[in-house]
Amino acid sequence: MGKGLQLDEFKKALDHLDNLLANTESIEINAIGGFALMHHGLRKNGLTMDIDSVTEDWNAQVVSKIEQTSKELGLPMDWLNNTNVMDDIENVNLALNPFWERSVWKFKNIKLYVADIETLFRAKMLAASDAELTGRNQDFPDLIDIAESLGVKSFDDFVSTATDFDIDVTDPVFGNLHKDLKNWYSKQITHDANSLSKHEEEIRGLNAEIEELRTLVKDLAKNNRALSGALEDILVASGREELVKGLKKEAESQPQFEIKNADKDTKNTHQQPTPKKSHER
């Protein structure tokens, strides 16, 4: 279980808990963090350790059902918790001003809400800025994934998106995060430029190979014409002019091909005899 759980495993766990809660009270879950990212189709590795919920403490009976689900399904004891997010709900509300979207997953005794993208963007900015203190290495990649889902491709894009969310990336609360982001996007631009240069070099190499092929085809055609001329003289000298005419006619009816450069559209010019029109009776 050290590597985390997948989304379908959490769905199975919540279904199990929902059944156990049949004779007790209903509960509300406001999911944030890794599970919320996965629920939105983000986080590329598709794993997280738990469901972090921003809710008041559940009563002892509900906690007992959560622990029972853990034991019966072999899950971590804190697979569903409301103790791993900041200090309390008031702090979360002050820092994130969260908005909760109702999940498409339906249960009889569980109301599942998931933090929206803007809330996750804010939360991951705060978490990534504290990475050196917390030792959490996943928060910065999560932030990049969220930004990418919002169409961010550069540091300027990131700043613009943050501004749309009324976030100042240079706010001291985020520490040196703006420097880390600027450095990361700068490296991405360099990487993309190197990839483009490598691609262009491959194209040039391919074009060179095609030029060599075109030269070879021309040489073959030239040799073929010389051989064809010699053969024609022999056949004519032996009185087989009709055979020569027939061979020429057949050769003219064969498809003709034209080779283009790799950086242009490759086209095959296929010449065929024009079909005869049928006459209606």
C-alpha positions, 0 to 999 in steps of 0.5 A: 500500500506504500505506493498509494491507491488508484481511483477505482480502489477509492470508489470501491472503498466508498461503496463499502463504507456507504453500505456500512453506514446504512443504519447510521447517519449520513456523512459529508466529504469535502475532498481535497489534495491528491484524490481531488486531482485524480477525480478531475483526471489530473495527477499523471501517476494516478495514485494517492495515499488517502482522501483528505476531507475538509469537514468537521470531526465525524462521530465515533460510530462513523469513525468505527465504520471507516476503520472497519472498511480499512480492515475488511478491504486491506486499506491504510487506517487513514484512507479517509480522514479529516486530520491531514489538511492544515489545522482546521476548517477555518484555516482552510477557508481563510487560505483557500476560499474553497469551492466544492463541486458535487461528485458524479459518484452517487451514494445513499449515505455519503455526500461527496464533494470535490474541490474545484480546479481553482481551489486546488490551484491555490492549495498546491501553490501553498503546498509547493512553497512549503515543500522544503519544510514538509519534504513532500515532492509531489506538490510541485508536479501536481501544481504543474499538472493543474496549470497545464490543464488550464492551458499554461505553457510558460511562466507568463501564462502561469502569472496571468492565470494566477492573476485571474484567480486573484493570486499574486505569485510574488506574495511572501506567503508563497516563499520562493515558489515564483523563482522555482516556477520561472526556472522550471518553465525556462528549462522547458523552453530550452528543452523544447528548443533542443527537441525542435533542433533535433527534429529539424536535423532529422528532417535534413538527414531524411531530405539528404537520403531522398536526394540520393534516392532521386539521383539513383532513380535518375541514373537507373532511368538513364541506363534503362533508356540506353539499354532500351535503345540498344534492344530496339536497334536489335529488334528492328534489325531482325525485322521485329518492328511490330514487337517494338511498337507494342512494347513502347505502347505498353511502356507508355501506359505504365504509372509514372511516379514523382518523388518530393522532399520530406518537408513537402507533401509527398504525392504520387502522380498516377497516370492511367488510360482514360476509361472509355465512356459506355454508350446507352442503348 
